Amino acid sequence: MKGGIIRKTVALSSEQHLHQVSSSCSLPFLSILEKCSVLKDVKKIHAHAVTCGLSHFAYITSRILARYADTGEMDDAYELFDSITSPTIFNWNTIIRGFSKTTEAERGLLVFIKMRRSAIEPNMHAFPFVVKSCGAILSLFQVHAQVFLFGFNLDVYVTSSLIRRYSNLGEVELAHKVFDECTMRNVVCWTSLISGYCSRGLFDRARQVFDEMPAKTDASWSAMVSGYVQNKRYEEAIELFLELKVSLSVNLNRSLLVSVLRACSALGVFEEGRWIHSFIDGKGLDYGLELGTALVDFYAKCGFIELAMKVFDKIQGKDVTAWSAMIVGLAMNGHSRFAIQIFSEMLRRKLKPNAITFIGLLTACNHGGLVDEGTTYFKVMDLVYGIPPSIEHYGCMVDLLSRAGKTKEAEQMVLSMPVEPDGAIWGSLLHGCFVHGDNELAERVGSHIIKVEPEHYGRYVGLANAYAAMGRWEGVAKVRRVMKERGVIATAGWSLVEVNGTAHRFMANDMSHPMLHEIYEILSDLTSDMILNL
């Protein structure tokens, strides 16, 4: 039943004089109530219940309380709860559950404390929500003790909630201890532990738990893959996904596909991302916002901006994240003016830009050399939209000004930053000085940057180049001497090649690849062929 129909039903109920309804009419009344998802409709039903005397029935009040909690209107829910003379355990659980789903989750813990002081014993349905309400490890310890006190330490739902909460609070070893003590484990137990280890960067432990799962589900595969992706272990994420494709043991859910697309975007692994797109179309799935946006980002980062635009046009009800992904994609592919046009269209649709939107706009201005436009966007993001510039926004502006030869303005911006500028920002300024011949500033910036990043090889090279451009060879010699003293060496560059959807990383004289012997054998044959053809 749609919201408009519900409102008509409520109005019709009013016209039929609901105040004359007796307790025998409570069933149709409850039927109407269950279909209310809009707060004002719930309030109307509540008002009618009071008017016609139905609020005296405990089960009616309980259902109204539940609807308030479901809509997230916890102030009204708590006011109604507080008016109940003798709340049932269902009422207590409802109010705790409601708070646990809000940003005020710890109020649910306070309700639990009040319940215990009222000598009401909790049941197993209460504890998962009480556990979720714990915002600090100390309160979780206390609730865990209550779980033991009432004998619910072997209940799988209570246990899974404890594992998840300990993991979320960073106590993954305690989560594993609870896991080991659990005799019956559901998928939430396993996936919570996997996610907990991933969040702490303990991938070997996470993978061990994953491999030990007796029956993996789409949720467990998704947890492991997303754990890799969130920690930028993209190659391992794709390798694991390829294992899943071979086994075809579970359905590929949206969360999993989004994670793999992000890995493909980061590495530029086109074929695997393209396979996912074909899979989505083959299954007749709706892109949706998250999956559609991930596809836009993937195609844009792989350089296929036309395909990104096609997907973007098919996304229904695009939000600011989707628009921002398209703007960033156009910007990074050099379509500066088009990115600005898309931004203008977004504003016409009454969508408010976010910080990512402005990173895209400033990147577009940077690539297009649009200094005036970039300066304007940098100002309005804070003055008009209330978005304070982050270090990424400052980085875009410093790079834009430096590339345009406005090195003095760029330096002033760096010095006025409210946060400490990183090496990349100083590097942009140094590069601008070098390109535009501002050798004096280059020397000053270069001397500072090797203090900020004393182990970064490229920063020393930039400073040495500045000295060389000024003919100051003693400066070049000094930089080389400092590099030697500090043991600074060039970081080996690497190449990435995609073969059958798998990304392979290579460096000069690389001896780490598992197919090392086969690779060098073929390389030797190719070298011999080239020598013979000279």
Secondary structure, 3 states (H helix, E strand, C coil): CCHHHHHHHHHHHHHCCHHHCCHHHHHHHHHHHHCCCCHHHHHHHHHHHHHCCHHHCHHHHHHHHHHHHHHCCHHHHHHHHHHCCCCCHHHHHHHHHHHHCCCCCHHHHHHHHHHHHCCCCCCCCCHHHHHHCCCCHHHHHHHHHHHHHCCCCCCHHHHHHHHHHHHHCCCHHHHHHHHHHCCCCCHHHHHHHHHHHHHCCCHHHHHHHHHHCCCCCHHHHHHHHHHHHHCCCHHHHHHHHHHHHHHCCCCCCHHHHHHHHHHHHHHCCHHHHHHHHHHHHHCCCCCHHHHHHHHHHHHHHCCCHHHHHHHHHHCCCCCHHHHHHHHHHHHHCCCHHHHHHHHHHHHHCCCCCCHHHHHHHHHHHHHHCCHHHHHHHHHHHHHCCCCCCCHHHHHHHHHHHHHCCCHHHHHHHHHHCCCCCCHHHHHHHHHHHHHCCCHHHHHHHHHHHHHHCCCCHHHHHHHHHHHHHCCCHHHHHHHHHHHHHHCCCCCCCEEEEEECCEEEEEECCCCCCCCHHHHHHHHHHHHHHHHHCC
